[in-house]
């Protein structure tokens, strides 16, 4: 599947031509703080398949997770793992056809955040995730 996206100001664009590994709601407190929202929705793709144009800034959290964003407009774009990258769904050009498949860190979920109940749900990190 071909995915394309960009930051708010357009200085960073990206494309990825790969099958989506997962599309995940994450309720952890670091994702909430990084997004300024009740949860993050990340689209997991193989790291080698993501092609980025523009200068990205990286914040490496104390837990080792790398979060990448545009240094000009501040748009959060990617969370980088060992083998995968999670694209922030809000930065995609065309995300309407995509559907999240799981939620992680449900034990930290805000009680007012309504997530579909027909997806896999994990109290913490879930299965087969590397970051």
Order of alpha helices (4+ residues) and beta strands (2+ residues): beta-beta-beta-alpha-beta-beta-beta-beta-beta-beta-beta-beta
